[in-house]
Amino acid sequence: MAVPLRVNATILDGAGRQQIWAERFDFSPESFLAGHDLIADRLSAVIAPDRPRPLHRRRGTSNSEAYDAYQKGRYAYFRYEPRAFAEALSHFAKAAELDPGFANAYAQQAYCRTTLYVFGLPGGDKTLDAAESLAREAIKRDDSAALGYARLGWVLGYLGRPQETIAAFDATLARDPENPESYLAYGETLNRLARPKEAGQFLDAVFSKDSFLPPSWEFPQGHRQL
């Protein structure tokens, strides 16, 4: 017998003393992942009622096993250890296998393959062909998924195709102007394209979109100053 899941969400004032808003959400195990979007929409409506919101937004996956594999991949990647990048790649590949429509799982494989290639690590490819193909596959699976364009821009930046790189990142922000990973990738790529002044606006935006970030995300700001 499936056990229902309940989430209580609360917004407090800046001092953390007074409750401004609260709501209870009840989900089945099958609907819990989709419930993330419902909660996010309700929070957004309370915090920023004047901000326009899309009428429809796709989730990355409704497959809980694929989602779990994807999160394991993110955890492995952001350990920033040589062996962890290959481990992350295997988790993202597993997520795509479990849900072939999970666009972000392909996008993150492109990210991992680029990292393995750039640092010459074991398991890396001899070219970025596979990384580019995976990023394009992510876009093919879901054109509305911003991360596919972000990872495509990341790969193209290393391939020395600046016009295509900028076009890919602009497509990213047009699809999701709130995703901190997109701003980080755009800013660091502009650093590598010798355009640090332009990178600043994107890197500054990273921390305005999300204050809970991997420590390594400070690196592009230092790179920009250098």
Backbone as ProteinMPNN parsed JSONL, in Angstrom:
{"seq_chain_A": "MAVPLRVNATILDGAGRQQIWAERFDFSPESFLAGHDLIADRLSAVIAPDRPRPLHRRRGTSNSEAYDAYQKGRYAYFRYEPRAFAEALSHFAKAAELDPGFANAYAQQAYCRTTLYVFGLPGGDKTLDAAESLAREAIKRDDSAALGYARLGWVLGYLGRPQETIAAFDATLARDPENPESYLAYGETLNRLARPKEAGQFLDAVFSKDSFLPPSWEFPQGHRQL", "coords_chain_A": {"N_chain_A": [[0.848, -1.196, 0.0], [0.656, 2.137, -0.959], [2.25, 4.857, 0.63], [1.034, 8.005, 1.479], [2.497, 11.248, 0.888], [3.392, 14.166, 2.634], [4.001, 17.618, 2.428], [4.96, 20.437, 4.136], [5.083, 23.796, 3.593], [6.577, 26.897, 4.365], [6.84, 30.426, 4.643], [8.866, 32.776, 6.163], [9.362, 36.0, 7.752], [12.078, 38.411, 7.235], [13.517, 38.4, 9.63], [12.955, 35.977, 10.58], [10.945, 35.441, 12.396], [8.213, 35.895, 12.129], [5.465, 34.365, 10.595], [4.692, 34.498, 7.22], [3.419, 33.199, 5.181], [1.913, 30.015, 4.586], [1.473, 26.655, 3.54], [-0.003, 23.48, 2.84], [0.881, 20.481, 1.223], [-0.16, 17.578, -0.346], [0.89, 14.486, -1.599], [1.066, 11.619, -3.752], [3.403, 8.827, -3.925], [3.95, 8.579, -6.648], [3.323, 11.057, -7.722], [5.053, 12.83, -6.564], [7.469, 13.962, -7.601], [6.543, 15.606, -9.674], [5.203, 17.314, -8.048], [7.133, 19.035, -7.08], [7.307, 21.134, -8.897], [4.791, 22.282, -8.561], [4.918, 23.268, -5.92], [7.058, 25.066, -6.209], [5.909, 26.894, -7.995], [3.844, 27.956, -6.424], [5.295, 29.145, -4.339], [6.724, 31.043, -5.807], [4.615, 32.637, -6.686], [3.819, 33.833, -4.326], [6.13, 35.126, -3.34], [7.048, 36.701, -5.486], [4.76, 38.126, -6.903], [4.284, 39.7, -9.16], [5.947, 38.847, -11.135], [6.177, 37.457, -14.336], [5.069, 34.194, -15.199], [5.664, 31.071, -16.824], [3.082, 29.435, -18.702], [3.165, 26.728, -18.93], [5.426, 24.304, -17.869], [7.914, 22.014, -18.405], [8.931, 19.134, -16.585], [12.123, 17.722, -15.788], [12.195, 14.893, -15.499], [9.863, 12.327, -14.687], [10.432, 9.992, -13.645], [11.421, 8.34, -10.895], [13.714, 6.81, -10.335], [15.434, 7.553, -12.375], [15.727, 10.237, -11.752], [16.999, 10.021, -9.292], [19.443, 8.842, -10.062], [20.415, 10.932, -11.597], [20.785, 12.98, -9.673], [22.764, 11.772, -8.147], [24.779, 11.85, -10.003], [25.24, 14.619, -10.181], [26.146, 15.097, -7.58], [28.524, 13.598, -7.594], [29.988, 14.892, -9.641], [30.419, 17.493, -8.637], [32.19, 17.039, -6.62], [34.612, 17.376, -7.672], [36.873, 15.72, -8.265], [39.33, 13.738, -9.914], [38.552, 10.988, -10.497], [35.902, 11.192, -9.937], [34.587, 12.545, -11.957], [34.289, 10.734, -14.08], [32.708, 8.915, -12.751], [30.44, 10.475, -12.343], [29.628, 10.777, -14.995], [28.801, 8.159, -15.598], [26.554, 7.919, -13.945], [24.848, 9.889, -15.019], [24.501, 8.821, -17.567], [23.129, 6.521, -16.886], [20.769, 7.645, -15.923], [19.709, 8.682, -18.288], [19.309, 6.326, -19.64], [17.329, 5.141, -18.093], [15.261, 6.946, -18.418], [14.686, 7.852, -21.42], [13.764, 10.267, -22.416], [14.734, 12.261, -20.828], [16.072, 15.137, -20.934], [18.056, 16.723, -19.614], [19.791, 14.831, -18.599], [21.259, 13.967, -20.771], [22.479, 16.379, -21.429], [24.155, 16.804, -19.217], [25.871, 14.687, -19.466], [27.316, 15.552, -21.652], [28.656, 17.663, -20.475], [30.289, 16.35, -18.591], [31.889, 14.781, -20.316], [33.231, 16.771, -21.668], [34.758, 17.875, -19.596], [36.415, 15.663, -18.903], [37.834, 15.432, -21.282], [39.106, 17.969, -21.547], [40.824, 18.073, -19.341], [42.336, 15.873, -19.817], [41.826, 13.365, -18.634], [41.572, 9.936, -17.401], [39.441, 7.856, -19.32], [38.53, 9.846, -20.9], [37.518, 11.36, -24.041], [39.05, 11.486, -27.344], [38.379, 13.576, -28.915], [35.959, 16.301, -29.001], [33.652, 15.472, -30.115], [31.71, 13.599, -29.229], [30.751, 14.872, -26.949], [29.615, 17.203, -28.037], [27.617, 16.023, -29.593], [25.992, 14.851, -27.637], [25.053, 17.097, -26.263], [23.54, 18.26, -28.283], [21.716, 16.246, -28.608], [20.327, 16.425, -26.228], [18.95, 18.822, -26.655], [17.415, 18.04, -28.813], [15.776, 16.169, -27.584], [14.308, 17.741, -25.82], [13.472, 20.779, -26.563], [12.84, 22.919, -24.996], [14.339, 22.745, -22.753], [16.667, 24.39, -20.997], [19.25, 23.707, -20.192], [20.428, 22.031, -22.053], [21.146, 23.738, -24.181], [22.93, 25.338, -22.772], [25.018, 23.555, -22.205], [25.738, 22.921, -24.777], [26.734, 25.4, -25.651], [28.904, 25.521, -23.921], [30.556, 23.423, -24.846], [31.01, 24.261, -27.517], [32.422, 26.574, -27.05], [34.935, 25.606, -26.288], [35.609, 24.485, -28.657], [36.248, 26.583, -30.228], [34.367, 28.195, -31.611], [33.043, 30.918, -31.639], [30.752, 32.533, -32.392], [28.636, 30.708, -32.685], [28.718, 29.753, -30.126], [27.892, 31.948, -28.48], [25.327, 32.271, -29.48], [24.144, 29.889, -28.648], [24.179, 30.168, -25.845], [22.602, 32.446, -25.549], [20.191, 31.386, -26.376], [19.804, 29.67, -24.281], [19.284, 31.39, -22.044], [16.984, 32.604, -22.947], [15.178, 30.569, -22.712], [15.193, 29.847, -20.038], [15.49, 32.131, -17.759], [16.231, 32.018, -15.123], [18.012, 30.115, -14.298], [20.816, 29.266, -12.538], [23.039, 27.724, -13.312], [23.24, 28.104, -16.036], [24.006, 30.798, -16.262], [26.465, 30.693, -14.988], [27.972, 29.001, -16.685], [27.894, 30.516, -19.036], [29.209, 32.893, -18.262], [31.807, 31.934, -17.531], [32.606, 30.848, -19.941], [32.764, 33.156, -21.512], [34.919, 34.316, -20.208], [36.94, 32.581, -21.103], [36.861, 33.225, -23.741], [38.198, 35.556, -23.777], [36.75, 37.805, -22.875], [36.263, 39.197, -20.376], [35.018, 41.433, -19.17], [32.405, 41.438, -20.136], [31.675, 39.023, -19.081], [31.219, 39.5, -16.419], [28.556, 40.421, -15.742], [27.043, 38.131, -16.024], [28.216, 36.305, -14.282], [27.894, 37.619, -11.856], [25.168, 37.41, -11.683], [24.766, 34.758, -11.086], [24.87, 34.254, -8.295], [22.752, 35.713, -7.451], [20.643, 34.294, -8.313], [20.726, 31.895, -6.988], [21.678, 31.094, -3.79], [22.85, 28.928, -2.666], [25.356, 27.193, -3.489], [27.864, 25.147, -5.188], [31.182, 25.333, -3.822], [33.186, 25.593, -5.749], [32.144, 27.212, -7.66], [32.917, 29.768, -7.256], [35.231, 30.09, -8.595], [35.167, 31.05, -11.401], [34.745, 33.811, -10.992], [37.138, 34.661, -9.843], [38.814, 33.953, -11.95], [37.917, 35.747, -13.866], [38.774, 38.21, -12.777], [41.508, 37.853, -12.884]], "CA_chain_A": [[0.0, 0.0, 0.0], [1.471, 3.345, -1.069], [2.111, 5.8, 1.741], [0.987, 9.382, 0.98], [3.566, 12.137, 1.339], [2.921, 15.512, 2.93], [5.034, 18.647, 2.51], [4.512, 21.704, 4.702], [5.949, 24.896, 3.161], [6.351, 28.105, 5.146], [7.7, 31.588, 4.401], [8.989, 33.645, 7.329], [9.907, 37.322, 7.437], [13.532, 38.465, 7.214], [14.062, 38.096, 10.954], [12.644, 34.591, 10.889], [10.081, 35.369, 13.571], [6.792, 35.959, 11.81], [5.058, 33.587, 9.43], [4.012, 35.287, 6.202], [2.596, 32.313, 4.346], [2.116, 28.58, 4.801], [0.538, 25.818, 2.783], [0.259, 22.045, 2.955], [0.759, 19.782, -0.05], [-0.235, 16.126, -0.204], [1.22, 13.813, -2.852], [1.34, 10.18, -3.766], [4.794, 8.63, -4.355], [4.052, 8.76, -8.094], [3.166, 12.461, -8.103], [5.898, 13.674, -5.737], [8.411, 14.747, -8.402], [5.773, 16.671, -10.318], [4.83, 18.246, -6.991], [8.179, 20.051, -6.919], [6.927, 22.294, -9.706], [3.623, 22.917, -7.939], [5.386, 24.022, -4.764], [7.848, 26.191, -6.713], [4.992, 27.885, -8.565], [3.128, 28.614, -5.335], [6.262, 30.016, -3.665], [6.996, 32.172, -6.702], [3.438, 33.505, -6.706], [3.77, 34.58, -3.069], [7.321, 35.966, -3.193], [7.139, 37.665, -6.602], [3.475, 37.995, -7.604], [4.25, 40.448, -10.412], [6.845, 38.248, -12.113], [5.445, 36.555, -15.234], [5.439, 32.783, -15.108], [5.208, 30.331, -18.005], [1.838, 28.691, -18.511], [3.476, 25.305, -18.838], [6.854, 24.052, -17.737], [8.164, 20.578, -18.333], [9.931, 18.654, -15.636], [13.158, 16.916, -16.422], [11.767, 13.503, -15.534], [8.921, 11.887, -13.653], [10.94, 8.678, -13.248], [12.155, 8.575, -9.646], [15.032, 6.183, -10.407], [16.255, 8.412, -13.237], [16.009, 11.45, -10.979], [17.984, 9.647, -8.275], [20.723, 8.688, -10.751], [20.84, 12.274, -12.004], [21.3, 13.679, -8.502], [24.039, 11.138, -7.805], [25.745, 12.384, -10.953], [25.594, 15.981, -9.766], [26.958, 14.997, -6.361], [29.857, 13.127, -7.967], [30.701, 15.902, -10.432], [30.823, 18.655, -7.842], [33.308, 16.714, -5.726], [35.786, 17.861, -8.413], [37.995, 14.797, -8.15], [39.501, 13.106, -11.224], [37.729, 9.797, -10.692], [34.487, 11.518, -9.738], [33.981, 12.987, -13.215], [33.871, 9.525, -14.792], [31.59, 8.376, -11.977], [29.288, 11.309, -12.652], [29.202, 10.437, -16.35], [28.06, 6.893, -15.574], [25.246, 8.169, -13.333], [24.018, 10.619, -15.977], [24.158, 7.874, -18.624], [22.105, 5.656, -16.319], [19.528, 8.424, -15.879], [19.18, 8.736, -19.654], [18.857, 4.974, -19.971], [16.078, 4.903, -17.38], [14.255, 7.816, -19.021], [15.289, 8.375, -22.653], [13.308, 11.618, -22.691], [15.274, 13.136, -19.783], [17.03, 15.947, -21.688], [19.188, 17.186, -18.809], [20.739, 13.733, -18.404], [22.169, 14.023, -21.928], [23.248, 17.619, -21.319], [25.206, 16.663, -18.219], [26.899, 13.798, -20.021], [28.17, 16.414, -22.472], [29.481, 18.425, -19.53], [31.304, 15.443, -18.058], [32.826, 14.403, -21.375], [34.081, 17.939, -21.918], [35.716, 17.959, -18.491], [37.389, 14.581, -19.052], [38.659, 15.755, -22.445], [39.917, 19.17, -21.317], [41.875, 17.785, -18.364], [43.08, 14.689, -20.232], [41.657, 12.37, -17.583], [41.209, 8.596, -17.871], [38.06, 7.753, -19.768], [38.203, 10.98, -21.748], [37.515, 11.152, -25.486], [40.138, 12.149, -28.064], [37.801, 14.802, -29.483], [34.721, 16.71, -28.34], [32.521, 15.085, -30.963], [30.664, 12.95, -28.423], [30.177, 15.893, -26.07], [28.718, 18.04, -28.838], [26.457, 15.21, -29.985], [25.124, 14.682, -26.466], [24.375, 18.373, -26.015], [22.518, 18.418, -29.32], [20.676, 15.262, -28.322], [19.504, 16.998, -25.154], [18.065, 19.809, -27.286], [16.474, 17.272, -29.629], [14.806, 15.518, -26.692], [13.424, 18.768, -25.255], [13.992, 22.086, -26.98], [12.574, 23.923, -23.959], [15.267, 22.52, -21.639], [17.749, 25.36, -21.166], [20.574, 23.164, -19.895], [20.997, 21.49, -23.281], [21.8, 24.842, -24.886], [24.067, 25.775, -21.962], [26.123, 22.612, -22.391], [26.202, 23.07, -26.148], [27.584, 26.58, -25.645], [30.135, 25.162, -23.202], [31.379, 22.623, -25.758], [31.396, 25.072, -28.67], [33.452, 27.508, -26.606], [36.216, 24.907, -26.353], [35.887, 24.169, -30.058], [36.651, 27.8, -30.925], [33.303, 28.644, -32.523], [32.449, 31.916, -30.747], [29.421, 33.001, -32.764], [27.704, 29.645, -32.318], [28.742, 29.678, -28.664], [27.055, 33.013, -27.944], [23.943, 31.976, -29.881], [23.646, 28.81, -27.792], [23.917, 30.696, -24.505], [21.438, 33.332, -25.627], [19.026, 30.491, -26.423], [19.646, 29.162, -22.919], [18.645, 32.38, -21.178], [15.641, 32.843, -23.457], [14.327, 29.481, -22.257], [15.105, 29.845, -18.572], [16.314, 33.237, -17.256], [16.445, 31.881, -13.684], [18.872, 28.961, -14.031], [22.167, 29.745, -12.227], [24.051, 26.974, -14.052], [23.385, 28.722, -17.355], [24.77, 32.032, -16.097], [27.841, 30.32, -14.654], [28.621, 28.5, -17.896], [28.023, 31.639, -19.972], [30.26, 33.783, -17.772], [33.136, 31.324, -17.616], [32.949, 30.729, -21.356], [33.211, 34.489, -21.937], [36.293, 34.443, -19.71], [37.831, 31.844, -21.998], [36.861, 33.931, -25.025], [38.897, 36.823, -23.529], [35.759, 38.87, -22.756], [35.925, 39.171, -18.95], [34.101, 42.5, -18.767], [31.063, 40.955, -20.429], [31.398, 37.877, -18.212], [30.848, 39.952, -15.081], [27.117, 40.503, -15.504], [26.504, 36.79, -15.917], [28.733, 35.681, -13.063], [27.226, 38.265, -10.721], [23.783, 36.919, -11.637], [24.736, 33.395, -10.548], [24.595, 34.233, -6.865], [21.442, 36.31, -7.208], [19.651, 33.28, -8.653], [20.776, 30.798, -6.017], [22.74, 31.365, -2.811], [23.374, 27.651, -2.168], [26.066, 26.75, -4.672], [29.147, 24.496, -4.922], [32.265, 26.305, -3.612], [33.974, 25.772, -6.967], [31.519, 28.215, -8.517], [33.618, 31.034, -7.047], [36.415, 30.124, -9.458], [35.071, 31.955, -12.553], [34.895, 35.216, -10.598], [38.576, 34.882, -9.749], [39.339, 33.882, -13.309], [37.574, 37.011, -14.537], [39.666, 39.263, -12.267], [42.857, 37.576, -13.397]], "C_chain_A": [[0.887, 1.25, 0.0], [1.185, 4.298, 0.087], [2.068, 7.214, 1.181], [2.088, 10.233, 1.608], [3.012, 13.533, 1.538], [4.108, 16.458, 3.068], [4.399, 19.911, 3.069], [5.521, 22.792, 4.323], [5.569, 26.17, 3.898], [7.313, 29.193, 4.707], [7.662, 32.458, 5.644], [9.518, 35.013, 6.9], [11.43, 37.298, 7.567], [14.18, 38.107, 8.539], [13.786, 36.656, 11.355], [11.704, 34.41, 12.054], [8.599, 35.257, 13.21], [6.494, 35.186, 10.531], [4.251, 34.456, 8.481], [3.024, 34.435, 5.413], [2.912, 30.873, 4.7], [1.073, 27.817, 3.998], [0.974, 24.366, 2.917], [-0.003, 21.394, 1.603], [0.78, 18.284, 0.211], [-0.015, 15.474, -1.566], [1.247, 12.306, -2.65], [2.804, 10.005, -4.151], [4.977, 8.877, -5.851], [4.014, 10.231, -8.5], [4.147, 13.389, -7.396], [6.851, 14.532, -6.555], [7.7, 15.888, -9.114], [5.356, 17.715, -9.303], [5.871, 19.307, -6.728], [7.81, 21.318, -7.679], [5.753, 23.036, -9.095], [4.041, 23.791, -6.768], [6.173, 25.25, -5.217], [6.948, 27.281, -7.282], [4.259, 28.653, -7.472], [4.056, 29.569, -4.586], [6.545, 31.257, -4.512], [5.832, 33.157, -6.714], [3.346, 34.363, -5.455], [4.925, 35.581, -2.981], [7.379, 37.056, -4.251], [5.859, 37.595, -7.43], [3.426, 38.702, -8.953], [5.141, 39.839, -11.495], [6.053, 37.303, -13.017], [5.972, 35.135, -15.125], [4.91, 32.051, -16.328], [3.931, 29.57, -17.692], [2.102, 27.209, -18.331], [4.985, 25.135, -18.764], [7.065, 22.553, -17.589], [9.154, 20.268, -17.229], [10.97, 17.861, -16.384], [12.738, 15.472, -16.56], [10.728, 13.266, -14.446], [9.3, 10.497, -13.166], [11.838, 8.85, -12.022], [13.545, 7.956, -9.673], [15.972, 7.014, -11.283], [16.653, 9.685, -12.503], [17.086, 11.172, -9.929], [19.368, 9.502, -8.908], [21.289, 10.047, -11.165], [21.431, 13.04, -10.825], [22.615, 13.076, -8.016], [25.141, 11.639, -8.747], [26.193, 13.786, -10.583], [26.49, 15.96, -8.522], [28.388, 14.578, -6.704], [30.635, 14.222, -8.692], [31.239, 17.02, -9.549], [31.763, 18.3, -6.69], [34.62, 17.183, -6.36], [37.036, 17.031, -8.121], [38.113, 14.05, -9.472], [38.606, 11.897, -11.464], [36.24, 10.115, -10.626], [33.825, 11.957, -11.038], [33.488, 11.792, -14.032], [32.69, 8.87, -14.072], [30.313, 9.156, -12.273], [28.727, 10.967, -14.028], [28.376, 9.152, -16.361], [26.677, 7.071, -14.958], [24.313, 8.895, -14.32], [23.599, 9.707, -17.135], [23.056, 6.924, -18.142], [20.76, 6.374, -16.274], [18.882, 8.488, -17.257], [18.656, 7.375, -20.098], [17.502, 4.688, -19.334], [14.933, 5.742, -17.927], [14.861, 8.46, -20.262], [14.833, 9.783, -23.017], [13.859, 12.664, -21.739], [16.404, 13.975, -20.393], [18.25, 16.328, -20.869], [20.217, 16.089, -18.56], [21.721, 13.663, -19.564], [23.068, 15.26, -21.832], [24.407, 17.462, -20.343], [26.252, 15.633, -18.63], [27.868, 14.606, -20.899], [29.143, 17.195, -21.597], [30.623, 17.561, -18.997], [32.34, 15.086, -19.113], [33.757, 15.562, -21.739], [35.152, 18.052, -20.843], [36.803, 16.895, -18.617], [38.354, 14.873, -20.201], [39.628, 16.902, -22.133], [41.084, 18.879, -20.368], [42.665, 16.527, -18.704], [42.994, 13.555, -19.225], [41.311, 10.998, -18.156], [39.728, 8.512, -18.21], [37.635, 8.874, -20.676], [38.256, 10.617, -23.228], [38.699, 11.888, -26.125], [39.678, 13.432, -28.729], [36.557, 15.156, -28.668], [33.484, 16.358, -29.163], [31.377, 14.491, -30.144], [29.979, 13.958, -27.518], [29.202, 16.774, -26.841], [27.456, 17.271, -29.232], [25.477, 15.039, -28.833], [24.378, 15.968, -26.146], [23.267, 18.591, -27.041], [21.39, 17.409, -29.132], [19.755, 15.749, -27.213], [18.493, 17.989, -25.727], [17.003, 19.102, -28.125], [15.392, 16.646, -28.76], [13.827, 16.525, -26.098], [14.006, 20.145, -25.551], [13.767, 23.162, -25.927], [13.53, 23.804, -22.783], [16.52, 23.373, -21.833], [19.129, 24.742, -21.015], [21.226, 22.555, -21.136], [21.745, 22.558, -24.066], [23.022, 25.338, -24.11], [25.271, 24.859, -22.165], [26.634, 22.641, -23.828], [27.117, 24.286, -26.259], [28.928, 26.307, -24.991], [31.093, 24.401, -24.126], [31.891, 23.478, -26.915], [32.456, 26.105, -28.305], [34.832, 26.882, -26.66], [36.597, 24.573, -27.789], [36.268, 25.407, -30.869], [35.654, 28.269, -31.96], [32.468, 29.705, -31.791], [31.039, 32.364, -31.118], [28.351, 31.971, -32.399], [27.604, 29.525, -30.793], [27.783, 30.701, -28.058], [25.585, 32.749, -28.276], [23.343, 30.897, -28.993], [23.316, 29.333, -26.391], [22.742, 31.672, -24.5], [20.149, 32.517, -25.678], [18.741, 29.912, -25.037], [18.849, 30.138, -22.058], [17.236, 32.712, -21.652], [14.674, 31.778, -22.951], [14.172, 29.445, -20.747], [16.019, 30.934, -18.012], [16.618, 33.129, -15.766], [17.428, 30.772, -13.322], [20.307, 29.403, -13.761], [23.26, 29.007, -12.996], [24.292, 27.577, -15.433], [24.238, 29.983, -17.274], [26.237, 31.722, -15.802], [28.594, 29.886, -15.913], [28.857, 29.621, -18.911], [29.173, 32.55, -19.545], [31.645, 33.196, -17.912], [33.563, 31.131, -19.067], [33.405, 32.074, -21.914], [34.607, 34.793, -21.406], [37.272, 33.798, -20.689], [37.9, 32.472, -23.385], [37.51, 35.316, -24.904], [37.94, 38.002, -23.503], [35.299, 38.983, -21.294], [34.971, 40.273, -18.511], [32.651, 42.092, -19.015], [30.681, 39.804, -19.501], [30.832, 38.312, -16.864], [29.358, 39.937, -14.814], [26.508, 39.114, -15.322], [26.969, 36.106, -14.63], [28.129, 36.322, -11.812], [25.807, 37.733, -10.563], [23.692, 35.541, -11.011], [24.266, 33.401, -9.1], [23.321, 34.971, -6.502], [20.329, 35.318, -7.512], [19.591, 32.176, -7.617], [21.953, 31.046, -5.077], [23.367, 30.083, -2.27], [24.056, 26.939, -3.332], [27.352, 26.019, -4.287], [30.255, 25.536, -4.747], [33.064, 26.588, -4.88], [33.375, 26.824, -7.883], [32.084, 29.614, -8.27], [34.771, 31.199, -8.05], [36.267, 31.076, -10.641], [35.182, 33.438, -12.209], [36.381, 35.553, -10.45], [39.242, 34.869, -11.105], [39.081, 35.191, -14.056], [38.504, 38.141, -14.081], [41.091, 39.097, -12.796], [42.989, 38.004, -14.857]], "O_chain_A": [[1.759, 1.399, 0.855], [0.034, 4.513, 0.468], [2.99, 7.602, 0.464], [2.545, 9.963, 2.719], [2.25, 14.03, 0.708], [5.093, 16.144, 3.736], [3.406, 20.399, 2.53], [6.69, 22.707, 4.699], [4.389, 26.488, 4.04], [8.48, 28.914, 4.428], [6.594, 32.835, 6.126], [10.059, 35.157, 5.804], [12.006, 36.284, 7.964], [15.284, 37.563, 8.56], [14.32, 36.17, 12.352], [11.662, 33.333, 12.65], [7.829, 34.598, 13.91], [7.182, 35.336, 9.521], [3.259, 35.071, 8.872], [1.946, 34.89, 5.032], [4.04, 30.548, 5.071], [-0.053, 28.276, 3.807], [2.156, 24.064, 3.084], [-0.98, 21.712, 0.925], [1.656, 17.787, 0.918], [-0.641, 15.849, -2.556], [1.424, 11.8, -1.541], [3.407, 10.949, -4.661], [6.037, 9.333, -6.278], [4.607, 10.611, -9.51], [4.096, 14.603, -7.593], [7.034, 15.709, -6.246], [8.202, 17.011, -9.151], [5.172, 18.881, -9.654], [5.546, 20.375, -6.207], [7.975, 22.429, -7.177], [5.714, 24.266, -9.105], [3.575, 24.923, -6.634], [5.987, 26.343, -4.683], [7.202, 28.467, -7.071], [4.073, 29.865, -7.58], [3.653, 30.678, -4.236], [6.6, 32.374, -3.998], [6.041, 34.37, -6.749], [2.854, 35.49, -5.508], [4.73, 36.734, -2.597], [7.717, 38.201, -3.952], [5.87, 37.061, -8.539], [2.613, 38.345, -9.806], [5.095, 40.269, -12.647], [5.333, 36.437, -12.52], [7.173, 34.912, -14.978], [3.827, 32.368, -16.819], [3.721, 29.117, -16.566], [1.343, 26.514, -17.655], [5.726, 25.762, -19.521], [6.452, 21.911, -16.736], [10.087, 21.028, -16.971], [10.722, 17.383, -17.491], [12.903, 14.879, -17.626], [10.73, 13.934, -13.412], [8.58, 9.893, -12.372], [12.908, 9.451, -12.121], [14.473, 8.517, -9.091], [17.154, 7.162, -10.974], [17.786, 10.151, -12.622], [17.975, 11.995, -9.709], [20.356, 9.984, -8.354], [22.496, 10.275, -11.089], [22.471, 13.683, -10.966], [23.484, 13.798, -7.526], [26.285, 11.827, -8.335], [27.379, 14.107, -10.659], [27.463, 16.709, -8.43], [29.348, 15.135, -6.171], [31.806, 14.455, -8.392], [32.385, 17.442, -9.702], [32.097, 19.16, -5.875], [35.62, 17.365, -5.665], [38.096, 17.557, -7.782], [37.095, 13.754, -10.098], [37.971, 11.791, -12.513], [35.417, 9.394, -11.191], [32.622, 11.761, -11.21], [32.401, 11.834, -14.607], [31.784, 8.336, -14.711], [29.24, 8.574, -12.433], [27.513, 10.878, -14.21], [27.365, 9.069, -17.058], [25.72, 6.438, -15.405], [23.136, 8.554, -14.436], [22.475, 9.805, -17.628], [22.159, 6.569, -18.907], [19.725, 5.771, -16.558], [17.664, 8.364, -17.387], [17.678, 7.287, -20.841], [16.633, 4.071, -19.951], [13.777, 5.317, -17.909], [15.489, 9.514, -20.16], [15.463, 10.431, -23.854], [13.492, 13.835, -21.83], [17.563, 13.563, -20.368], [19.372, 16.266, -21.373], [21.391, 16.383, -18.333], [22.891, 13.335, -19.366], [24.264, 15.194, -22.117], [25.513, 17.931, -20.607], [27.398, 15.703, -18.185], [29.077, 14.372, -20.887], [30.312, 17.363, -21.946], [31.776, 17.991, -18.959], [33.539, 15.087, -18.834], [34.922, 15.353, -22.075], [36.319, 18.297, -21.147], [37.985, 17.196, -18.454], [39.548, 14.593, -20.101], [40.821, 16.812, -22.421], [42.192, 19.375, -20.567], [43.571, 16.15, -17.961], [43.981, 12.859, -18.988], [40.81, 10.906, -19.277], [38.877, 9.027, -17.485], [36.511, 8.877, -21.178], [38.953, 9.682, -23.621], [39.274, 12.795, -25.525], [40.497, 14.285, -29.071], [36.155, 14.417, -27.769], [32.4, 16.892, -28.927], [30.214, 14.841, -30.345], [28.762, 13.907, -27.337], [28.102, 17.06, -26.367], [26.354, 17.82, -29.202], [24.264, 15.08, -29.036], [23.198, 15.931, -25.797], [22.18, 19.056, -26.697], [20.238, 17.692, -29.463], [18.548, 15.514, -27.252], [17.326, 17.994, -25.336], [15.842, 19.51, -28.147], [14.226, 16.598, -29.151], [12.654, 16.209, -25.894], [14.92, 20.609, -24.868], [14.424, 24.202, -25.953], [13.538, 24.667, -21.905], [17.331, 23.11, -22.722], [20.083, 25.202, -21.643], [22.451, 22.564, -21.254], [22.846, 22.316, -24.56], [24.029, 25.715, -24.708], [26.404, 25.326, -22.284], [27.819, 22.414, -24.075], [28.167, 24.21, -26.896], [29.962, 26.798, -25.445], [32.286, 24.699, -24.18], [33.073, 23.423, -27.253], [33.287, 26.472, -29.136], [35.8, 27.544, -27.035], [37.776, 24.397, -28.098], [36.575, 25.302, -32.057], [36.031, 28.69, -33.053], [31.34, 29.439, -31.376], [30.208, 32.556, -30.23], [27.295, 32.32, -31.871], [26.539, 29.232, -30.249], [26.955, 30.354, -27.215], [24.705, 32.98, -27.446], [22.171, 30.973, -28.624], [22.285, 28.976, -25.821], [21.972, 31.711, -23.54], [19.137, 32.907, -25.096], [17.587, 29.692, -24.669], [17.864, 29.76, -21.423], [16.381, 33.066, -20.84], [13.486, 32.049, -22.779], [13.122, 29.051, -20.238], [17.207, 30.687, -17.807], [17.202, 34.048, -15.192], [17.652, 30.519, -12.138], [20.968, 29.88, -14.684], [24.299, 29.593, -13.302], [25.415, 27.562, -15.937], [25.098, 30.208, -18.125], [27.137, 32.399, -16.299], [29.708, 30.343, -16.172], [29.9, 29.665, -19.564], [30.009, 32.932, -20.364], [32.566, 33.877, -18.362], [34.747, 31.237, -19.387], [34.343, 32.123, -22.71], [35.394, 35.456, -22.08], [38.291, 34.385, -21.052], [38.871, 32.279, -24.115], [37.392, 36.145, -25.806], [38.249, 39.07, -24.031], [34.108, 38.88, -21.001], [34.193, 40.077, -17.577], [31.775, 42.369, -18.196], [29.508, 39.627, -19.174], [30.06, 37.582, -16.243], [28.933, 39.481, -13.753], [25.564, 38.945, -14.551], [26.194, 35.411, -13.974], [27.882, 35.636, -10.82], [25.301, 37.618, -9.447], [22.651, 35.183, -10.46], [23.371, 32.643, -8.727], [22.85, 34.872, -5.369], [19.205, 35.472, -7.034], [18.535, 31.586, -7.39], [23.091, 31.19, -5.523], [24.321, 30.146, -1.494], [23.423, 26.182, -4.067], [27.881, 26.232, -3.196], [30.264, 26.535, -5.466], [33.563, 27.698, -5.066], [34.048, 27.285, -8.805], [31.758, 30.547, -9.004], [35.221, 32.314, -8.314], [37.182, 31.866, -10.877], [35.651, 34.234, -13.022], [36.824, 36.615, -10.885], [40.129, 35.676, -11.379], [39.942, 35.673, -14.792], [38.967, 38.934, -14.9], [41.776, 40.07, -13.109], [44.055, 37.846, -15.453]]}, "name": "protein", "num_of_chains": 1, "seq": "MAVPLRVNATILDGAGRQQIWAERFDFSPESFLAGHDLIADRLSAVIAPDRPRPLHRRRGTSNSEAYDAYQKGRYAYFRYEPRAFAEALSHFAKAAELDPGFANAYAQQAYCRTTLYVFGLPGGDKTLDAAESLAREAIKRDDSAALGYARLGWVLGYLGRPQETIAAFDATLARDPENPESYLAYGETLNRLARPKEAGQFLDAVFSKDSFLPPSWEFPQGHRQL"}
